[in-house]
């Protein structure tokens, strides 16, 4: 199956919709009182997932938009982990034993920027504080700072899900984005994680990088497929140096154009599906036996701040500087500055700094957008007014969507347009070209 390129339908940058409303709508009108109220509404047996943010890396990649700093001071890491442990205790006390913890995820930055012993101590504290000894554990990893100590820690922790930041395997492009990691290093990391018991391994890969063409992308994809990760996320690089100053080190004159980016995404789709991976949402691929593919086929795929997921929990509690919590009526983000974050939790205060209250209409629109992106169809009952119909019309004409009454269906080749179509139902969207990433 080939995709048809309609540049006029991809001209407007749109959010990635890891939440609705998106983080662009967060304001300081939301604070810790809102978080306290939302936590009080969590039921005794309600499924809850936890996310812990480690905002440090041994080396800072130039393309990265994460809230992260250099892990170059032992004292800095130690004091941050003390604050994170304090927030864990605060959050567990607020829940008071309510909620059933099914998932614990560690992200960043790079969780393996800290020592394996520090990670083991943190995980043990979380398990005890939330009575979460049976929860599934997942972790994001930088292969450049993985070693035998970390493989041992992952095995002892019983971690079965891990994600490796691979991005590209071309040496010249790696140098051009500040992330040098030879193929042999990725091979070593893959073998080590498999031996440690990881059964669902994800590779993060990117297209649209400076100097990257179809041949270079294909070579990376073929090497990645040979290593047989269970999942692959193929992201389009978003070059927004006005928002992420470190990206100014990247040569933007070497970036592929819009048409080339489209065809790189199409190439990735074709190669990965030919290799036996099933498309999941608009930028993920998974082997048929992986839980993510099973969720996609079974209609239970979800989307949250960690991307496409098989996690069914409606409540996701984020801990750490800049971490975001997602609850039915609230999205709340912690203080981003690590120093101010430490001060707040040191004063026994929840460090919520901003967010948005989710109205009933927000939740309804959020369910529609999530259904479109995860399942390719959604009921738009009550939301198909004249303005929405007018904006949908070009996609109908291009045979990218089908309307059946109030039901909206994406055609099989509508994958690269999914976010743009979803944005039509976003009541907060404003056509500001510099606010979001390219649609493809």
C-alpha positions as CSV (number, residue, x, y, z in Angstrom):
1,X,0.0,0.0,0.0
2,X,1.4,3.4,-1.0
3,X,0.4,6.7,0.5
4,X,-0.7,9.7,-1.5
5,X,1.0,13.0,-0.7
6,X,-1.4,15.9,-0.2
7,X,0.9,18.7,0.9
8,X,-2.0,21.2,1.4
9,X,-3.5,18.8,4.0
10,X,-0.3,18.6,6.0
11,X,0.6,22.3,5.9
12,X,-0.6,23.2,9.4
13,X,1.5,21.9,12.4
14,X,-0.6,20.0,14.9
15,X,-0.1,18.5,18.4
16,X,0.9,14.9,18.9
17,X,-2.1,14.5,21.2
18,X,-0.5,12.6,24.1
19,X,-3.3,14.3,26.0
20,X,-6.4,16.4,25.5
21,X,-6.3,19.3,26.2
22,X,-2.6,19.4,25.2
23,X,0.2,20.8,27.3
24,X,-0.1,24.0,25.3
25,X,-3.3,24.7,27.2
26,X,-1.7,24.3,30.7
27,X,-1.8,27.4,32.9
28,X,-0.7,28.3,36.4
29,X,-4.4,28.6,37.4
30,X,-4.1,24.9,38.2
31,X,-2.1,24.0,41.3
32,X,-1.7,21.6,44.2
33,X,-5.2,22.1,45.5
34,X,-6.6,20.8,42.3
35,X,-4.3,17.8,42.5
36,X,-5.3,17.1,46.1
37,X,-9.0,17.1,45.0
38,X,-8.3,14.8,42.0
39,X,-6.4,12.3,44.2
40,X,-9.1,12.3,46.8
41,X,-11.5,11.0,44.0
42,X,-9.4,8.0,43.2
43,X,-11.3,4.8,44.1
44,X,-10.1,2.1,46.4
45,X,-9.8,-0.5,43.6
46,X,-9.3,1.9,40.7
47,X,-6.4,1.0,38.3
48,X,-3.5,3.5,38.7
49,X,-0.2,3.7,36.9
50,X,2.9,5.5,38.1
51,X,5.5,7.5,36.1
52,X,8.8,8.6,37.6
53,X,10.9,11.2,35.8
54,X,14.7,11.3,35.9
55,X,15.6,14.6,34.2
56,X,19.3,13.9,33.7
57,X,21.6,12.4,30.9
58,X,25.3,11.7,30.8
59,X,25.3,13.4,27.4
60,X,22.8,15.9,26.1
61,X,21.6,15.2,22.5
62,X,21.1,18.2,20.4
63,X,17.8,17.2,19.0
64,X,16.1,16.4,22.3
65,X,13.1,18.3,23.6
66,X,13.0,16.6,27.0
67,X,13.3,18.4,30.2
68,X,16.8,17.1,31.0
69,X,20.2,18.3,32.2
70,X,23.7,17.0,32.4
71,X,24.4,14.2,35.0
72,X,27.8,15.6,35.7
73,X,27.6,16.1,39.4
74,X,27.1,13.3,41.9
75,X,25.7,15.6,44.5
76,X,23.1,17.0,42.0
77,X,21.8,13.5,41.3
78,X,21.8,12.5,44.9
79,X,19.8,15.6,46.0
80,X,17.3,15.1,43.2
81,X,16.7,11.5,44.1
82,X,16.2,12.5,47.8
83,X,13.5,14.9,46.6
84,X,11.9,12.3,44.3
85,X,11.8,9.9,47.3
86,X,10.1,12.6,49.3
87,X,7.5,13.1,46.6
88,X,6.9,9.4,46.4
89,X,6.1,9.4,50.2
90,X,3.9,12.5,49.8
91,X,1.9,11.0,46.9
92,X,1.5,7.6,48.7
93,X,0.2,9.4,51.8
94,X,-2.3,11.3,49.7
95,X,-3.7,8.1,48.2
96,X,-3.8,6.4,51.6
97,X,-3.8,2.9,50.1
98,X,-6.4,3.7,47.5
99,X,-5.9,2.6,43.9
100,X,-4.4,-0.5,42.5
101,X,-1.0,0.1,41.0
102,X,-0.6,-2.0,37.8
103,X,2.3,-0.2,36.0
104,X,5.4,1.7,37.1
105,X,7.4,3.5,34.3
106,X,10.7,5.2,34.6
107,X,11.6,7.9,32.0
108,X,13.7,11.0,31.4
109,X,16.2,12.1,30.5
110,X,17.7,8.8,31.1
111,X,16.9,6.7,34.2
112,X,20.3,5.0,33.7
113,X,22.0,8.3,34.3
114,X,21.8,7.3,38.0
115,X,23.7,4.4,39.5
116,X,22.1,0.9,39.4
117,X,22.1,0.8,43.2
118,X,20.3,4.2,43.3
119,X,17.7,2.9,40.9
120,X,17.2,-0.3,42.9
121,X,16.6,1.7,46.1
122,X,14.1,4.0,44.4
123,X,12.2,1.2,42.9
124,X,12.0,-0.6,46.3
125,X,10.7,2.5,47.9
126,X,8.0,2.9,45.3
127,X,6.9,-0.7,45.6
128,X,6.7,-0.5,49.4
129,X,5.0,3.0,49.5
130,X,2.3,2.1,47.1
131,X,2.1,-1.7,47.8
132,X,3.0,-2.3,44.2
133,X,5.1,-5.4,44.4
134,X,3.3,-7.1,41.5
135,X,3.3,-4.1,39.1
136,X,4.8,-4.3,35.6
137,X,7.9,-2.2,35.3
138,X,9.1,-0.4,32.2
139,X,12.2,1.8,31.7
140,X,13.7,4.1,29.0
141,X,17.4,3.6,28.5
142,X,20.3,5.4,26.9
143,X,22.5,2.6,25.4
144,X,25.6,4.7,25.8
145,X,25.5,4.4,29.6
146,X,24.3,0.8,29.9
147,X,26.7,-1.7,31.5
148,X,26.8,-5.0,33.3
149,X,25.7,-3.3,36.6
150,X,22.6,-2.0,34.9
151,X,21.8,-5.3,33.2
152,X,22.0,-7.0,36.6
153,X,19.7,-4.3,38.2
154,X,17.2,-4.8,35.4
155,X,17.2,-8.6,35.9
156,X,16.9,-8.3,39.7
157,X,14.0,-5.8,39.4
158,X,12.1,-8.2,37.1
159,X,11.8,-5.5,34.4
160,X,10.2,-6.9,31.2
161,X,9.7,-3.8,29.2
162,X,12.4,-1.4,28.0
163,X,12.9,1.2,25.4
164,X,16.2,2.1,23.8
165,X,16.9,5.5,22.3
166,X,18.5,4.4,18.9
167,X,17.3,7.3,16.6
168,X,19.7,6.5,13.7
169,X,22.6,4.1,13.1
170,X,24.4,6.3,10.5
171,X,27.7,7.5,12.0
172,X,27.6,10.9,10.1
173,X,24.0,11.7,11.1
174,X,24.8,10.6,14.7
175,X,27.6,13.2,14.8
176,X,25.2,15.8,13.3
177,X,22.7,15.4,16.1
178,X,25.1,14.9,19.0
179,X,24.4,11.2,19.7
180,X,27.3,9.0,18.7
181,X,26.6,5.3,19.4
182,X,28.0,2.6,17.1
183,X,25.8,-0.2,15.9
184,X,27.9,-2.6,18.0
185,X,26.8,-0.7,21.1
186,X,23.1,-1.2,20.2
187,X,23.8,-4.9,19.5
188,X,25.4,-5.2,22.9
189,X,22.6,-3.4,24.7
190,X,20.0,-5.6,22.9
191,X,21.7,-8.8,23.9
192,X,22.2,-7.6,27.5
193,X,18.6,-6.6,27.9
194,X,17.3,-9.9,26.5
195,X,19.5,-11.8,28.9
196,X,18.2,-9.7,31.7
197,X,14.7,-10.8,31.0
198,X,13.2,-8.0,28.8
199,X,10.5,-9.5,26.7
200,X,9.1,-6.3,25.2
201,X,11.9,-4.2,23.8
202,X,11.3,-1.0,21.9
203,X,13.6,1.0,19.6
204,X,13.0,4.7,19.2
205,X,14.0,5.7,15.6
206,X,13.7,9.0,13.7
207,X,13.3,10.2,10.2
208,X,13.7,13.8,8.9
209,X,17.1,14.1,10.4
210,X,19.8,16.4,8.9
211,X,21.6,14.7,6.0
212,X,19.2,11.8,6.1
213,X,17.9,10.4,2.8
214,X,15.9,7.4,1.9
215,X,18.9,5.1,1.5
216,X,20.4,6.1,4.9
217,X,17.0,5.6,6.6
218,X,16.6,2.2,4.9
219,X,20.0,1.0,6.1
220,X,19.1,2.0,9.7
221,X,15.7,0.3,9.5
222,X,17.2,-2.9,8.1
223,X,19.9,-3.0,10.8
224,X,17.2,-2.4,13.4
225,X,14.9,-5.1,12.0
226,X,17.8,-7.6,12.1
227,X,18.0,-7.0,15.9
228,X,14.3,-7.8,16.1
229,X,13.0,-5.4,18.7
230,X,9.4,-6.2,19.7
231,X,8.3,-2.6,19.0
232,X,9.6,0.3,17.0
233,X,8.5,3.9,17.3
234,X,9.4,5.9,14.1
235,X,9.2,9.6,14.9
236,X,9.6,12.5,12.6
237,X,12.2,14.9,13.9
238,X,10.7,18.2,15.0
239,X,13.1,21.1,14.4
240,X,12.0,23.9,16.7
241,X,15.1,25.8,17.8
242,X,13.0,28.8,18.9
243,X,11.6,26.5,21.6
244,X,14.6,24.2,22.1
245,X,17.8,26.2,22.1
246,X,20.1,23.1,21.9
247,X,18.7,22.4,18.5
248,X,20.6,25.5,17.2
249,X,23.6,23.2,16.9
250,X,21.9,21.2,14.2
251,X,22.5,22.3,10.6
252,X,19.0,23.1,9.5
253,X,20.1,23.6,5.9
254,X,20.6,19.8,5.7
255,X,17.1,18.9,6.9
256,X,14.9,17.0,4.4
257,X,12.0,19.0,3.0
258,X,8.3,18.2,3.6
259,X,7.9,15.9,0.6
260,X,11.0,14.0,1.5
261,X,9.9,13.6,5.1
262,X,6.6,12.2,3.9
263,X,8.3,9.6,1.7
264,X,10.7,8.7,4.5
265,X,7.7,7.9,6.8
266,X,6.1,5.9,3.9
267,X,9.4,4.0,3.4
268,X,9.5,3.2,7.1
269,X,5.9,1.9,7.1
270,X,6.5,-0.3,4.1
271,X,9.8,-1.8,5.3
272,X,8.6,-2.4,8.8
273,X,5.3,-4.0,7.8
274,X,7.1,-6.2,5.2
275,X,9.4,-7.3,8.1
276,X,6.3,-8.6,10.0
277,X,5.6,-5.6,12.2
278,X,2.0,-4.4,12.6
279,X,1.2,-0.6,12.4
280,X,0.0,0.7,15.8
281,X,-1.5,4.2,15.7
282,X,0.3,6.7,13.4
283,X,4.0,6.1,14.3
284,X,4.4,2.8,16.2
285,X,5.0,-0.7,14.9
286,X,4.9,-4.0,16.9
287,X,5.4,-7.7,16.3
288,X,2.1,-9.6,16.3
289,X,2.8,-11.2,19.7
290,X,3.7,-8.0,21.5
291,X,1.1,-6.6,24.0
292,X,0.9,-3.3,22.0
293,X,-0.1,-5.1,18.8
294,X,-2.6,-7.3,20.7
295,X,-4.1,-4.1,22.2
296,X,-4.4,-2.5,18.7
297,X,-6.1,-5.6,17.2
298,X,-8.3,-6.0,20.2
299,X,-9.5,-2.4,20.2
300,X,-8.0,-1.6,23.6
301,X,-5.1,0.6,22.5
302,X,-4.7,3.8,24.5
303,X,-2.7,7.0,24.2
304,X,-1.1,8.9,27.1
305,X,2.0,11.0,27.8
306,X,4.2,8.0,27.1
307,X,2.7,7.6,23.6
308,X,0.6,4.6,22.4
309,X,0.2,2.0,25.2
310,X,-1.7,-1.1,26.2
311,X,-2.1,0.4,29.7
312,X,-5.9,0.6,30.5
313,X,-5.5,2.8,33.6
314,X,-7.4,6.1,33.5
315,X,-5.2,7.5,36.3
316,X,-1.5,8.1,35.6
317,X,0.4,9.8,38.4
318,X,3.6,11.5,37.4
319,X,6.4,12.2,39.9
320,X,9.6,14.1,39.5
321,X,10.4,17.5,38.1
322,X,8.2,18.4,35.1
323,X,6.3,15.0,35.3
324,X,2.6,15.2,34.3
325,X,-0.3,13.5,36.0
326,X,-3.4,12.5,34.0
327,X,-6.7,12.0,35.8
328,X,-10.2,12.1,34.4
329,X,-10.9,15.7,35.4
330,X,-7.4,17.0,35.6
331,X,-4.0,17.2,33.8
332,X,-1.3,18.5,36.2
333,X,2.4,19.2,35.7
334,X,5.0,19.4,38.3
335,X,7.5,22.3,38.7
336,X,10.1,22.0,35.9
337,X,13.0,23.6,37.6
338,X,14.8,20.9,39.7
339,X,15.8,23.4,42.4
340,X,12.3,24.8,43.0
341,X,11.0,21.2,42.8
342,X,13.3,20.1,45.6
343,X,12.2,23.1,47.7
344,X,8.5,22.3,47.4
345,X,8.7,18.7,48.2
346,X,11.1,19.5,51.0
347,X,8.4,21.6,52.5
348,X,6.0,18.7,52.2
349,X,4.0,20.3,49.3
350,X,2.9,18.6,46.2
351,X,5.0,20.3,43.5
352,X,2.2,20.9,41.0
353,X,3.0,24.1,39.0
354,X,0.5,24.2,36.1
355,X,-2.1,22.2,34.3
356,X,-5.7,22.3,33.0
357,X,-9.1,21.2,34.4
358,X,-10.8,18.8,32.0
359,X,-14.4,19.6,31.5
360,X,-17.0,17.1,30.5
361,X,-16.7,18.5,26.9
362,X,-12.9,18.1,27.1
363,X,-13.2,14.5,28.2
364,X,-15.7,13.8,25.4
365,X,-13.5,15.4,22.7
366,X,-10.5,13.7,24.2
367,X,-12.1,10.3,23.9
368,X,-13.0,11.1,20.2
369,X,-9.4,12.1,19.4
370,X,-8.0,9.1,21.2
371,X,-10.3,6.7,19.4
372,X,-9.4,8.2,16.0
373,X,-5.7,7.9,16.7
374,X,-5.8,4.5,18.3
375,X,-8.6,2.7,16.5
376,X,-9.1,4.7,13.3
377,X,-12.7,5.4,13.9
378,X,-14.9,7.4,16.3
379,X,-18.4,8.6,17.0
380,X,-18.7,12.3,16.4
381,X,-22.3,12.6,17.6
382,X,-23.0,16.1,18.6
383,X,-19.7,17.4,17.3
384,X,-20.4,17.4,13.5
385,X,-21.4,21.0,13.1
386,X,-21.1,23.0,9.9
387,X,-17.6,24.3,10.7
388,X,-16.3,20.8,11.4
389,X,-18.0,19.4,8.3
390,X,-16.3,22.1,6.2
391,X,-12.9,21.2,7.6
392,X,-13.4,17.5,7.1
393,X,-14.6,18.0,3.5
394,X,-11.1,18.0,1.9
395,X,-10.2,14.7,3.6
396,X,-13.4,13.2,2.3
397,X,-12.6,14.4,-1.2
398,X,-9.1,12.9,-0.9
399,X,-10.7,9.6,0.1
400,X,-8.8,9.6,3.4
401,X,-11.9,9.4,5.6
402,X,-15.4,8.0,5.3
403,X,-18.4,9.4,7.1
404,X,-21.4,7.2,8.0
405,X,-23.9,9.3,9.8
406,X,-22.1,10.4,13.0
407,X,-19.4,7.8,12.6
408,X,-16.0,8.8,11.2
409,X,-13.6,6.2,9.7
410,X,-10.0,6.7,8.6
411,X,-9.1,4.9,5.4
412,X,-6.1,2.5,5.5
413,X,-3.8,5.1,3.8
414,X,-4.8,7.9,6.2
415,X,-2.1,7.1,8.8
416,X,0.1,10.2,8.0
417,X,-3.0,12.5,8.2
418,X,-4.4,11.1,11.4
419,X,-3.2,13.9,13.7
420,X,-4.5,16.6,11.3
421,X,-7.9,15.0,11.1
422,X,-8.0,14.7,14.9
423,X,-7.1,18.4,15.3
424,X,-10.3,19.3,13.6
425,X,-12.1,18.3,16.8
426,X,-9.8,20.2,19.0
427,X,-11.6,23.3,20.2
428,X,-8.4,24.9,21.5
429,X,-6.5,24.7,18.2
430,X,-5.2,28.0,16.8
431,X,-3.3,28.1,13.4
432,X,0.0,29.1,14.9
433,X,2.7,27.6,12.7
434,X,5.5,27.9,15.3
435,X,3.6,26.2,18.2
436,X,3.6,22.5,17.2
437,X,5.6,20.0,15.1
438,X,5.0,19.0,11.5
439,X,2.1,16.7,11.0
440,X,4.5,14.2,9.2
